[in-house]
Amino acid sequence: FDPNAALAEAFGRVVRPRFLRWSDGAGHHFTGQYFPARRLAPGPSPLVVNYYSCEGFLRGGVGDEWPFASLAEDGVGALCINYVRPMPADVIVRSNLGLSAVRSAVGLLASEGEIDRRRVGMGGLSFGSEIALWVATHSDLLAAASVTSPAVSPTYYLFNSLKRGTFTDGLKKIWDLGSPAQTPARWRILSPVYDLDKFRAPLLLQMPEQEYLYALDYAAPLLLDHRADMYVFPNEPHQKFQPRHKLAAYERNLDWFRFWLQGYESPSQDKRQQYKHWHAMEDRHDGGGGKRKSGLMTQPVLDHR
């Protein structure tokens, strides 16, 4: 008896993911699951990448917020990349390894005519958010990005240093960081606070209430400059668990990447304000005069859905 037979059949009618194995120029080997886009128009398709872990029944990557099958059904390919095991101890090495995995995958799929390298997006949670932000600030690969977790920043340190030993020990072990005063050079390498001028792609932040404050020292300047959009989900921890919030994150990620990678807008009247803001962001990224018209959203929105 297969309790998931009907689900598998329905899923198979939408998209048939396939296992990928590839290498970069340095000989590092990567694996992932690729969801080819349903062809809605001639030519290569856009692509959304998620980097972390691709185990079990894949819906939206670790954190389950990027709906791979729905993206593929709507003409946007999706690629879930497994992180390299064992994970390198040095955060810079593992971040650059993630960047290389994405770059080499994009090169491979573009060379096969599968995807358009000019229309690549990326999303992630936790370590996946770190890599998405690293790729966004250390390459020109991305046309749009979406994250749901904060990166290390002085504000992140300020809030969490109240925990003392538990937090500071982890900060040293995972990122080789002391306080911003103790290891300023390494903070400048690792924190997006110091790379605001390097954000080339529009950024969507769908943050849990438990963590959004940690990101404000880099998110707020991006919001004010109309280079980011931010939503905060009440009563949510590191990984969202409330069904209506997960659905809202799904839908907004789908809208986000279809807007930036396909130029598509949902006809729903409920989403007019969302697209109004995104068009303002589009003007900013197209060099349309910098400052925005008054009345547009420039601060986090509390998502009560």
C-alpha positions as protocol buffer text, in pm:
chain_id: "A"
residue {
  index: 1
  type: PHE
  ca { x: 0 y: 0 z: 0 }
}
residue {
  index: 2
  type: ASP
  ca { x: 137 y: 338 z: -104 }
}
residue {
  index: 3
  type: PRO
  ca { x: -45 y: 614 z: 85 }
}
residue {
  index: 4
  type: ASN
  ca { x: 116 y: 877 z: -139 }
}
residue {
  index: 5
  type: ALA
  ca { x: 32 y: 722 z: -477 }
}
residue {
  index: 6
  type: ALA
  ca { x: -222 y: 988 z: -572 }
}
residue {
  index: 7
  type: LEU
  ca { x: 14 y: 1265 z: -462 }
}
residue {
  index: 8
  type: ALA
  ca { x: 301 y: 1116 z: -662 }
}
residue {
  index: 9
  type: GLU
  ca { x: 81 y: 1086 z: -970 }
}
residue {
  index: 10
  type: ALA
  ca { x: -38 y: 1445 z: -943 }
}
residue {
  index: 11
  type: PHE
  ca { x: 316 y: 1568 z: -880 }
}
residue {
  index: 12
  type: GLY
  ca { x: 444 y: 1376 z: -1183 }
}
residue {
  index: 13
  type: ARG
  ca { x: 191 y: 1545 z: -1408 }
}
residue {
  index: 14
  type: VAL
  ca { x: 328 y: 1885 z: -1309 }
}
residue {
  index: 15
  type: VAL
  ca { x: 703 y: 1831 z: -1322 }
}
residue {
  index: 16
  type: ARG
  ca { x: 957 y: 1550 z: -1318 }
}
residue {
  index: 17
  type: PRO
  ca { x: 1264 y: 1649 z: -1116 }
}
residue {
  index: 18
  type: ARG
  ca { x: 1593 y: 1490 z: -1204 }
}
residue {
  index: 19
  type: PHE
  ca { x: 1913 y: 1428 z: -1013 }
}
residue {
  index: 20
  type: LEU
  ca { x: 2215 y: 1633 z: -1120 }
}
residue {
  index: 21
  type: ARG
  ca { x: 2583 y: 1575 z: -1055 }
}
residue {
  index: 22
  type: TRP
  ca { x: 2848 y: 1823 z: -1170 }
}
residue {
  index: 23
  type: SER
  ca { x: 3190 y: 1970 z: -1088 }
}
residue {
  index: 24
  type: ASP
  ca { x: 3345 y: 2315 z: -1084 }
}
residue {
  index: 25
  type: GLY
  ca { x: 3676 y: 2416 z: -1239 }
}
residue {
  index: 26
  type: ALA
  ca { x: 3863 y: 2334 z: -918 }
}
residue {
  index: 27
  type: GLY
  ca { x: 3737 y: 1975 z: -914 }
}
residue {
  index: 28
  type: HIS
  ca { x: 3478 y: 2013 z: -639 }
}
residue {
  index: 29
  type: HIS
  ca { x: 3182 y: 1780 z: -689 }
}
residue {
  index: 30
  type: PHE
  ca { x: 2821 y: 1884 z: -631 }
}
residue {
  index: 31
  type: THR
  ca { x: 2479 y: 1719 z: -642 }
}
residue {
  index: 32
  type: GLY
  ca { x: 2125 y: 1847 z: -654 }
}
residue {
  index: 33
  type: GLN
  ca { x: 1769 y: 1803 z: -770 }
}
residue {
  index: 34
  type: TYR
  ca { x: 1662 y: 1997 z: -1078 }
}
residue {
  index: 35
  type: PHE
  ca { x: 1298 y: 2081 z: -1153 }
}
residue {
  index: 36
  type: PRO
  ca { x: 1285 y: 2170 z: -1526 }
}
residue {
  index: 37
  type: ALA
  ca { x: 1049 y: 2452 z: -1612 }
}
residue {
  index: 38
  type: ARG
  ca { x: 735 y: 2387 z: -1809 }
}
residue {
  index: 39
  type: ARG
  ca { x: 797 y: 2562 z: -2139 }
}
residue {
  index: 40
  type: LEU
  ca { x: 565 y: 2860 z: -2157 }
}
residue {
  index: 41
  type: ALA
  ca { x: 768 y: 3042 z: -2423 }
}
residue {
  index: 42
  type: PRO
  ca { x: 1046 y: 2960 z: -2670 }
}
residue {
  index: 43
  type: GLY
  ca { x: 1403 y: 2974 z: -2544 }
}
residue {
  index: 44
  type: PRO
  ca { x: 1578 y: 2911 z: -2212 }
}
residue {
  index: 45
  type: SER
  ca { x: 1384 y: 2946 z: -1887 }
}
residue {
  index: 46
  type: PRO
  ca { x: 1458 y: 3143 z: -1570 }
}
residue {
  index: 47
  type: LEU
  ca { x: 1600 y: 2953 z: -1271 }
}
residue {
  index: 48
  type: VAL
  ca { x: 1565 y: 2976 z: -893 }
}
residue {
  index: 49
  type: VAL
  ca { x: 1840 y: 2815 z: -684 }
}
residue {
  index: 50
  type: ASN
  ca { x: 1831 y: 2695 z: -324 }
}
residue {
  index: 51
  type: TYR
  ca { x: 2155 y: 2585 z: -154 }
}
residue {
  index: 52
  type: TYR
  ca { x: 2156 y: 2373 z: 161 }
}
residue {
  index: 53
  type: SER
  ca { x: 2009 y: 2021 z: 170 }
}
residue {
  index: 54
  type: CYS
  ca { x: 1777 y: 1834 z: -67 }
}
residue {
  index: 55
  type: GLU
  ca { x: 1661 y: 1537 z: 139 }
}
residue {
  index: 56
  type: GLY
  ca { x: 1322 y: 1368 z: 152 }
}
residue {
  index: 57
  type: PHE
  ca { x: 1012 y: 1485 z: -31 }
}
residue {
  index: 58
  type: LEU
  ca { x: 1123 y: 1816 z: -179 }
}
residue {
  index: 59
  type: ARG
  ca { x: 869 y: 2095 z: -159 }
}
residue {
  index: 60
  type: GLY
  ca { x: 1062 y: 2412 z: -92 }
}
residue {
  index: 61
  type: GLY
  ca { x: 1411 y: 2335 z: 39 }
}
residue {
  index: 62
  type: VAL
  ca { x: 1524 y: 2359 z: 401 }
}
residue {
  index: 63
  type: GLY
  ca { x: 1261 y: 2575 z: 569 }
}
residue {
  index: 64
  type: ASP
  ca { x: 1016 y: 2486 z: 291 }
}
residue {
  index: 65
  type: GLU
  ca { x: 948 y: 2835 z: 153 }
}
residue {
  index: 66
  type: TRP
  ca { x: 1043 y: 2818 z: -217 }
}
residue {
  index: 67
  type: PRO
  ca { x: 779 y: 2608 z: -398 }
}
residue {
  index: 68
  type: PHE
  ca { x: 991 y: 2420 z: -650 }
}
residue {
  index: 69
  type: ALA
  ca { x: 708 y: 2240 z: -830 }
}
residue {
  index: 70
  type: SER
  ca { x: 491 y: 2553 z: -853 }
}
residue {
  index: 71
  type: LEU
  ca { x: 783 y: 2754 z: -989 }
}
residue {
  index: 72
  type: ALA
  ca { x: 849 y: 2487 z: -1252 }
}
residue {
  index: 73
  type: GLU
  ca { x: 482 y: 2464 z: -1345 }
}
residue {
  index: 74
  type: ASP
  ca { x: 477 y: 2842 z: -1398 }
}
residue {
  index: 75
  type: GLY
  ca { x: 781 y: 2836 z: -1625 }
}
residue {
  index: 76
  type: VAL
  ca { x: 1066 y: 2895 z: -1377 }
}
residue {
  index: 77
  type: GLY
  ca { x: 1314 y: 2611 z: -1328 }
}
residue {
  index: 78
  type: ALA
  ca { x: 1421 y: 2528 z: -973 }
}
residue {
  index: 79
  type: LEU
  ca { x: 1746 y: 2375 z: -851 }
}
residue {
  index: 80
  type: CYS
  ca { x: 1807 y: 2247 z: -498 }
}
residue {
  index: 81
  type: ILE
  ca { x: 2182 y: 2204 z: -432 }
}
residue {
  index: 82
  type: ASN
  ca { x: 2324 y: 1991 z: -151 }
}
residue {
  index: 83
  type: TYR
  ca { x: 2599 y: 2149 z: 53 }
}
residue {
  index: 84
  type: VAL
  ca { x: 2937 y: 1977 z: 31 }
}
residue {
  index: 85
  type: ARG
  ca { x: 3005 y: 1722 z: 304 }
}
residue {
  index: 86
  type: PRO
  ca { x: 3199 y: 1742 z: 522 }
}
residue {
  index: 87
  type: MET
  ca { x: 3131 y: 2112 z: 555 }
}
residue {
  index: 88
  type: PRO
  ca { x: 3458 y: 2313 z: 558 }
}
residue {
  index: 89
  type: ALA
  ca { x: 3539 y: 2459 z: 899 }
}
residue {
  index: 90
  type: ASP
  ca { x: 3627 y: 2803 z: 761 }
}
residue {
  index: 91
  type: VAL
  ca { x: 3313 y: 3004 z: 683 }
}
residue {
  index: 92
  type: ILE
  ca { x: 3482 y: 3190 z: 397 }
}
residue {
  index: 93
  type: VAL
  ca { x: 3583 y: 2863 z: 234 }
}
residue {
  index: 94
  type: ARG
  ca { x: 3235 y: 2714 z: 267 }
}
residue {
  index: 95
  type: SER
  ca { x: 3072 y: 3035 z: 144 }
}
residue {
  index: 96
  type: ASN
  ca { x: 3294 y: 3046 z: -163 }
}
residue {
  index: 97
  type: LEU
  ca { x: 3223 y: 2677 z: -217 }
}
residue {
  index: 98
  type: GLY
  ca { x: 2851 y: 2757 z: -220 }
}
residue {
  index: 99
  type: LEU
  ca { x: 2914 y: 3037 z: -467 }
}
residue {
  index: 100
  type: SER
  ca { x: 3113 y: 2802 z: -689 }
}
residue {
  index: 101
  type: ALA
  ca { x: 2836 y: 2541 z: -674 }
}
residue {
  index: 102
  type: VAL
  ca { x: 2581 y: 2796 z: -793 }
}
residue {
  index: 103
  type: ARG
  ca { x: 2808 y: 2946 z: -1058 }
}
residue {
  index: 104
  type: SER
  ca { x: 2903 y: 2608 z: -1205 }
}
residue {
  index: 105
  type: ALA
  ca { x: 2541 y: 2484 z: -1201 }
}
residue {
  index: 106
  type: VAL
  ca { x: 2423 y: 2796 z: -1382 }
}
residue {
  index: 107
  type: GLY
  ca { x: 2702 y: 2752 z: -1635 }
}
residue {
  index: 108
  type: LEU
  ca { x: 2612 y: 2387 z: -1691 }
}
residue {
  index: 109
  type: LEU
  ca { x: 2238 y: 2443 z: -1737 }
}
residue {
  index: 110
  type: ALA
  ca { x: 2294 y: 2751 z: -1954 }
}
residue {
  index: 111
  type: SER
  ca { x: 2537 y: 2562 z: -2179 }
}
residue {
  index: 112
  type: GLU
  ca { x: 2270 y: 2296 z: -2231 }
}
residue {
  index: 113
  type: GLY
  ca { x: 2014 y: 2559 z: -2331 }
}
residue {
  index: 114
  type: GLU
  ca { x: 1800 y: 2485 z: -2025 }
}
residue {
  index: 115
  type: ILE
  ca { x: 1816 y: 2820 z: -1849 }
}
residue {
  index: 116
  type: ASP
  ca { x: 1886 y: 3186 z: -1916 }
}
residue {
  index: 117
  type: ARG
  ca { x: 2186 y: 3290 z: -1707 }
}
residue {
  index: 118
  type: ARG
  ca { x: 2058 y: 3649 z: -1703 }
}
residue {
  index: 119
  type: ARG
  ca { x: 1743 y: 3543 z: -1516 }
}
residue {
  index: 120
  type: VAL
  ca { x: 1863 y: 3355 z: -1209 }
}
residue {
  index: 121
  type: GLY
  ca { x: 1720 y: 3396 z: -859 }
}
residue {
  index: 122
  type: MET
  ca { x: 1818 y: 3242 z: -526 }
}
residue {
  index: 123
  type: GLY
  ca { x: 1654 y: 3181 z: -190 }
}
residue {
  index: 124
  type: GLY
  ca { x: 1745 y: 3023 z: 142 }
}
residue {
  index: 125
  type: LEU
  ca { x: 1693 y: 2980 z: 515 }
}
residue {
  index: 126
  type: SER
  ca { x: 1963 y: 2979 z: 785 }
}
residue {
  index: 127
  type: PHE
  ca { x: 2288 y: 2861 z: 621 }
}
residue {
  index: 128
  type: GLY
  ca { x: 2097 y: 2882 z: 293 }
}
residue {
  index: 129
  type: SER
  ca { x: 2027 y: 3251 z: 363 }
}
residue {
  index: 130
  type: GLU
  ca { x: 2396 y: 3309 z: 433 }
}
residue {
  index: 131
  type: ILE
  ca { x: 2494 y: 3159 z: 99 }
}
residue {
  index: 132
  type: ALA
  ca { x: 2221 y: 3347 z: -89 }
}
residue {
  index: 133
  type: LEU
  ca { x: 2344 y: 3677 z: 59 }
}
residue {
  index: 134
  type: TRP
  ca { x: 2706 y: 3583 z: -14 }
}
residue {
  index: 135
  type: VAL
  ca { x: 2624 y: 3505 z: -378 }
}
residue {
  index: 136
  type: ALA
  ca { x: 2424 y: 3829 z: -402 }
}
residue {
  index: 137
  type: THR
  ca { x: 2716 y: 4041 z: -276 }
}
residue {
  index: 138
  type: HIS
  ca { x: 3011 y: 3849 z: -425 }
}
residue {
  index: 139
  type: SER
  ca { x: 2892 y: 3787 z: -781 }
}
residue {
  index: 140
  type: ASP
  ca { x: 2672 y: 3917 z: -1059 }
}
residue {
  index: 141
  type: LEU
  ca { x: 2485 y: 3586 z: -1094 }
}
residue {
  index: 142
  type: LEU
  ca { x: 2152 y: 3690 z: -944 }
}
residue {
  index: 143
  type: ALA
  ca { x: 1862 y: 3891 z: -1081 }
}
residue {
  index: 144
  type: ALA
  ca { x: 1664 y: 3853 z: -755 }
}
residue {
  index: 145
  type: ALA
  ca { x: 1711 y: 3700 z: -409 }
}
residue {
  index: 146
  type: SER
  ca { x: 1488 y: 3591 z: -120 }
}
residue {
  index: 147
  type: VAL
  ca { x: 1594 y: 3507 z: 237 }
}
residue {
  index: 148
  type: THR
  ca { x: 1419 y: 3429 z: 563 }
}
residue {
  index: 149
  type: SER
  ca { x: 1705 y: 3432 z: 818 }
}
residue {
  index: 150
  type: PRO
  ca { x: 1950 y: 3698 z: 935 }
}
residue {
  index: 151
  type: ALA
  ca { x: 2321 y: 3698 z: 866 }
}
residue {
  index: 152
  type: VAL
  ca { x: 2587 y: 3790 z: 1122 }
}
residue {
  index: 153
  type: SER
  ca { x: 2590 y: 4162 z: 1186 }
}
residue {
  index: 154
  type: PRO
  ca { x: 2667 y: 4402 z: 1471 }
}
residue {
  index: 155
  type: THR
  ca { x: 2295 y: 4410 z: 1560 }
}
residue {
  index: 156
  type: TYR
  ca { x: 2284 y: 4030 z: 1559 }
}
residue {
  index: 157
  type: TYR
  ca { x: 2579 y: 4038 z: 1801 }
}
residue {
  index: 158
  type: LEU
  ca { x: 2422 y: 4308 z: 2020 }
}
residue {
  index: 159
  type: PHE
  ca { x: 2103 y: 4112 z: 2085 }
}
residue {
  index: 160
  type: ASN
  ca { x: 2258 y: 3769 z: 2122 }
}
residue {
  index: 161
  type: SER
  ca { x: 2563 y: 3864 z: 2329 }
}
residue {
  index: 162
  type: LEU
  ca { x: 2327 y: 3886 z: 2627 }
}
residue {
  index: 163
  type: LYS
  ca { x: 2339 y: 3504 z: 2621 }
}
residue {
  index: 164
  type: ARG
  ca { x: 2712 y: 3529 z: 2691 }
}
residue {
  index: 165
  type: GLY
  ca { x: 2902 y: 3197 z: 2677 }
}
residue {
  index: 166
  type: THR
  ca { x: 2659 y: 2992 z: 2468 }
}
residue {
  index: 167
  type: PHE
  ca { x: 2639 y: 3255 z: 2196 }
}
residue {
  index: 168
  type: THR
  ca { x: 2999 y: 3376 z: 2196 }
}
residue {
  index: 169
  type: ASP
  ca { x: 3132 y: 3019 z: 2188 }
}
residue {
  index: 170
  type: GLY
  ca { x: 2915 y: 2943 z: 1886 }
}
residue {
  index: 171
  type: LEU
  ca { x: 3016 y: 3267 z: 1716 }
}
residue {
  index: 172
  type: LYS
  ca { x: 3381 y: 3169 z: 1750 }
}
residue {
  index: 173
  type: LYS
  ca { x: 3327 y: 2808 z: 1641 }
}
residue {
  index: 174
  type: ILE
  ca { x: 3104 y: 2873 z: 1338 }
}
residue {
  index: 175
  type: TRP
  ca { x: 3234 y: 3207 z: 1207 }
}
residue {
  index: 176
  type: ASP
  ca { x: 3566 y: 3253 z: 1392 }
}
residue {
  index: 177
  type: LEU
  ca { x: 3435 y: 3584 z: 1523 }
}
residue {
  index: 178
  type: GLY
  ca { x: 3480 y: 3768 z: 1847 }
}
residue {
  index: 179
  type: SER
  ca { x: 3293 y: 4089 z: 1917 }
}
residue {
  index: 180
  type: PRO
  ca { x: 3299 y: 4355 z: 1641 }
}
residue {
  index: 181
  type: ALA
  ca { x: 3562 y: 4537 z: 1846 }
}
residue {
  index: 182
  type: GLN
  ca { x: 3778 y: 4224 z: 1889 }
}
residue {
  index: 183
  type: THR
  ca { x: 3776 y: 4100 z: 1527 }
}
residue {
  index: 184
  type: PRO
  ca { x: 3678 y: 4402 z: 1314 }
}
residue {
  index: 185
  type: ALA
  ca { x: 3855 y: 4286 z: 997 }
}
residue {
  index: 186
  type: ARG
  ca { x: 3674 y: 3954 z: 991 }
}
residue {
  index: 187
  type: TRP
  ca { x: 3339 y: 4121 z: 1061 }
}
residue {
  index: 188
  type: ARG
  ca { x: 3396 y: 4340 z: 756 }
}
residue {
  index: 189
  type: ILE
  ca { x: 3446 y: 4029 z: 543 }
}
residue {
  index: 190
  type: LEU
  ca { x: 3148 y: 3831 z: 671 }
}
residue {
  index: 191
  type: SER
  ca { x: 2871 y: 4081 z: 747 }
}
residue {
  index: 192
  type: PRO
  ca { x: 2646 y: 4222 z: 473 }
}
residue {
  index: 193
  type: VAL
  ca { x: 2635 y: 4546 z: 673 }
}
residue {
  index: 194
  type: TYR
  ca { x: 2968 y: 4634 z: 513 }
}
residue {
  index: 195
  type: ASP
  ca { x: 2862 y: 4524 z: 163 }
}
residue {
  index: 196
  type: LEU
  ca { x: 2550 y: 4732 z: 107 }
}
residue {
  index: 197
  type: ASP
  ca { x: 2696 y: 4879 z: -211 }
}
residue {
  index: 198
  type: LYS
  ca { x: 2745 y: 4527 z: -348 }
}
residue {
  index: 199
  type: PHE
  ca { x: 2377 y: 4426 z: -345 }
}
residue {
  index: 200
  type: ARG
  ca { x: 2308 y: 4414 z: -718 }
}
residue {
  index: 201
  type: ALA
  ca { x: 1985 y: 4212 z: -701 }
}
residue {
  index: 202
  type: PRO
  ca { x: 1655 y: 4312 z: -536 }
}
residue {
  index: 203
  type: LEU
  ca { x: 1613 y: 4136 z: -203 }
}
residue {
  index: 204
  type: LEU
  ca { x: 1298 y: 3995 z: -40 }
}
residue {
  index: 205
  type: LEU
  ca { x: 1314 y: 3926 z: 335 }
}
residue {
  index: 206
  type: GLN
  ca { x: 1033 y: 3714 z: 484 }
}
residue {
  index: 207
  type: MET
  ca { x: 1147 y: 3705 z: 844 }
}
residue {
  index: 208
  type: PRO
  ca { x: 1016 y: 3538 z: 1160 }
}
residue {
  index: 209
  type: GLU
  ca { x: 930 y: 3768 z: 1449 }
}
residue {
  index: 210
  type: GLN
  ca { x: 1193 y: 3589 z: 1658 }
}
residue {
  index: 211
  type: GLU
  ca { x: 1479 y: 3702 z: 1430 }
}
residue {
  index: 212
  type: TYR
  ca { x: 1392 y: 4003 z: 1215 }
}
residue {
  index: 213
  type: LEU
  ca { x: 1547 y: 4260 z: 1451 }
}
residue {
  index: 214
  type: TYR
  ca { x: 1888 y: 4097 z: 1403 }
}
residue {
  index: 215
  type: ALA
  ca { x: 1886 y: 4196 z: 1034 }
}
residue {
  index: 216
  type: LEU
  ca { x: 1777 y: 4559 z: 1060 }
}
residue {
  index: 217
  type: ASP
  ca { x: 2123 y: 4714 z: 1045 }
}
residue {
  index: 218
  type: TYR
  ca { x: 2158 y: 4600 z: 683 }
}
residue {
  index: 219
  type: ALA
  ca { x: 1790 y: 4550 z: 591 }
}
residue {
  index: 220
  type: ALA
  ca { x: 1679 y: 4901 z: 691 }
}
residue {
  index: 221
  type: PRO
  ca { x: 1921 y: 5086 z: 458 }
}
residue {
  index: 222
  type: LEU
  ca { x: 1820 y: 4857 z: 172 }
}
residue {
  index: 223
  type: LEU
  ca { x: 1451 y: 4917 z: 245 }
}
residue {
  index: 224
  type: LEU
  ca { x: 1497 y: 5293 z: 258 }
}
residue {
  index: 225
  type: ASP
  ca { x: 1687 y: 5283 z: -71 }
}
residue {
  index: 226
  type: HIS
  ca { x: 1412 y: 5073 z: -234 }
}
residue {
  index: 227
  type: ARG
  ca { x: 1643 y: 4779 z: -292 }
}
residue {
  index: 228
  type: ALA
  ca { x: 1459 y: 4540 z: -60 }
}
residue {
  index: 229
  type: ASP
  ca { x: 1111 y: 4441 z: 57 }
}
residue {
  index: 230
  type: MET
  ca { x: 1052 y: 4296 z: 404 }
}
residue {
  index: 231
  type: TYR
  ca { x: 766 y: 4110 z: 572 }
}
residue {
  index: 232
  type: VAL
  ca { x: 762 y: 3996 z: 936 }
}
residue {
  index: 233
  type: PHE
  ca { x: 561 y: 3692 z: 1046 }
}
residue {
  index: 234
  type: PRO
  ca { x: 423 y: 3716 z: 1403 }
}
residue {
  index: 235
  type: ASN
  ca { x: 491 y: 3442 z: 1658 }
}
residue {
  index: 236
  type: GLU
  ca { x: 727 y: 3253 z: 1429 }
}
residue {
  index: 237
  type: PRO
  ca { x: 1066 y: 3103 z: 1526 }
}
residue {
  index: 238
  type: HIS
  ca { x: 1364 y: 3020 z: 1305 }
}
residue {
  index: 239
  type: GLN
  ca { x: 1152 y: 2798 z: 1079 }
}
residue {
  index: 240
  type: LYS
  ca { x: 793 y: 2904 z: 1018 }
}
residue {
  index: 241
  type: PHE
  ca { x: 537 y: 2645 z: 1127 }
}
residue {
  index: 242
  type: GLN
  ca { x: 196 y: 2812 z: 1101 }
}
residue {
  index: 243
  type: PRO
  ca { x: 19 y: 2688 z: 785 }
}
residue {
  index: 244
  type: ARG
  ca { x: -118 y: 3026 z: 682 }
}
residue {
  index: 245
  type: HIS
  ca { x: 228 y: 3181 z: 714 }
}
residue {
  index: 246
  type: LYS
  ca { x: 390 y: 2906 z: 511 }
}
residue {
  index: 247
  type: LEU
  ca { x: 127 y: 2956 z: 241 }
}
residue {
  index: 248
  type: ALA
  ca { x: 186 y: 3332 z: 244 }
}
residue {
  index: 249
  type: ALA
  ca { x: 563 y: 3279 z: 210 }
}
residue {
  index: 250
  type: TYR
  ca { x: 506 y: 3032 z: -74 }
}
residue {
  index: 251
  type: GLU
  ca { x: 279 y: 3269 z: -263 }
}
residue {
  index: 252
  type: ARG
  ca { x: 498 y: 3574 z: -217 }
}
residue {
  index: 253
  type: ASN
  ca { x: 814 y: 3390 z: -324 }
}
residue {
  index: 254
  type: LEU
  ca { x: 631 y: 3268 z: -634 }
}
residue {
  index: 255
  type: ASP
  ca { x: 510 y: 3621 z: -709 }
}
residue {
  index: 256
  type: TRP
  ca { x: 854 y: 3767 z: -637 }
}
residue {
  index: 257
  type: PHE
  ca { x: 1052 y: 3548 z: -869 }
}
residue {
  index: 258
  type: ARG
  ca { x: 791 y: 3555 z: -1145 }
}
residue {
  index: 259
  type: PHE
  ca { x: 793 y: 3936 z: -1127 }
}
residue {
  index: 260
  type: TRP
  ca { x: 1171 y: 3974 z: -1148 }
}
residue {
  index: 261
  type: LEU
  ca { x: 1252 y: 3680 z: -1374 }
}
residue {
  index: 262
  type: GLN
  ca { x: 949 y: 3672 z: -1605 }
}
residue {
  index: 263
  type: GLY
  ca { x: 796 y: 4018 z: -1580 }
}
residue {
  index: 264
  type: TYR
  ca { x: 471 y: 3853 z: -1468 }
}
residue {
  index: 265
  type: GLU
  ca { x: 216 y: 4004 z: -1229 }
}
residue {
  index: 266
  type: SER
  ca { x: -75 y: 3825 z: -1067 }
}
residue {
  index: 267
  type: PRO
  ca { x: -412 y: 3980 z: -1160 }
}
residue {
  index: 268
  type: SER
  ca { x: -526 y: 3958 z: -796 }
}
residue {
  index: 269
  type: GLN
  ca { x: -651 y: 4296 z: -674 }
}
residue {
  index: 270
  type: ASP
  ca { x: -528 y: 4208 z: -324 }
}
residue {
  index: 271
  type: LYS
  ca { x: -169 y: 4232 z: -448 }
}
residue {
  index: 272
  type: ARG
  ca { x: -178 y: 4580 z: -600 }
}
residue {
  index: 273
  type: GLN
  ca { x: 28 y: 4738 z: -320 }
}
residue {
  index: 274
  type: GLN
  ca { x: 285 y: 4461 z: -344 }
}
residue {
  index: 275
  type: TYR
  ca { x: 341 y: 4527 z: -713 }
}
residue {
  index: 276
  type: LYS
  ca { x: 335 y: 4902 z: -666 }
}
residue {
  index: 277
  type: HIS
  ca { x: 632 y: 4871 z: -435 }
}
residue {
  index: 278
  type: TRP
  ca { x: 811 y: 4624 z: -660 }
}
residue {
  index: 279
  type: HIS
  ca { x: 773 y: 4857 z: -956 }
}
residue {
  index: 280
  type: ALA
  ca { x: 936 y: 5129 z: -748 }
}
residue {
  index: 281
  type: MET
  ca { x: 1219 y: 4889 z: -673 }
}
residue {
  index: 282
  type: GLU
  ca { x: 1241 y: 4808 z: -1044 }
}
residue {
  index: 283
  type: ASP
  ca { x: 1284 y: 5177 z: -1121 }
}
residue {
  index: 284
  type: ARG
  ca { x: 1564 y: 5193 z: -865 }
}
residue {
  index: 285
  type: HIS
  ca { x: 1745 y: 4896 z: -1015 }
}
residue {
  index: 286
  type: ASP
  ca { x: 1701 y: 5035 z: -1365 }
}
residue {
  index: 287
  type: GLY
  ca { x: 1861 y: 5361 z: -1260 }
}
residue {
  index: 288
  type: GLY
  ca { x: 1532 y: 5546 z: -1265 }
}
residue {
  index: 289
  type: GLY
  ca { x: 1630 y: 5844 z: -1054 }
}
residue {
  index: 290
  type: GLY
  ca { x: 1719 y: 5694 z: -719 }
}
residue {
  index: 291
  type: LYS
  ca { x: 1469 y: 5839 z: -467 }
}
residue {
  index: 292
  type: ARG
  ca { x: 1117 y: 5705 z: -473 }
}
residue {
  index: 293
  type: LYS
  ca { x: 783 y: 5880 z: -481 }
}
residue {
  index: 294
  type: SER
  ca { x: 631 y: 5941 z: -139 }
}
residue {
  index: 295
  type: GLY
  ca { x: 375 y: 5699 z: -4 }
}
residue {
  index: 296
  type: LEU
  ca { x: 551 y: 5380 z: -109 }
}
residue {
  index: 297
  type: MET
  ca { x: 636 y: 5110 z: 140 }
}
residue {
  index: 298
  type: THR
  ca { x: 981 y: 5163 z: 293 }
}
residue {
  index: 299
  type: GLN
  ca { x: 952 y: 4966 z: 616 }
}
residue {
  index: 300
  type: PRO
  ca { x: 881 y: 4605 z: 722 }
}
residue {
  index: 301
  type: VAL
  ca { x: 521 y: 4490 z: 688 }
}
residue {
  index: 302
  type: LEU
  ca { x: 367 y: 4268 z: 955 }
}
residue {
  index: 303
  type: ASP
  ca { x: 213 y: 3970 z: 775 }
}
residue {
  index: 304
  type: HIS
  ca { x: -101 y: 3876 z: 973 }
}
residue {
  index: 305
  type: ARG
  ca { x: -223 y: 3614 z: 729 }
}
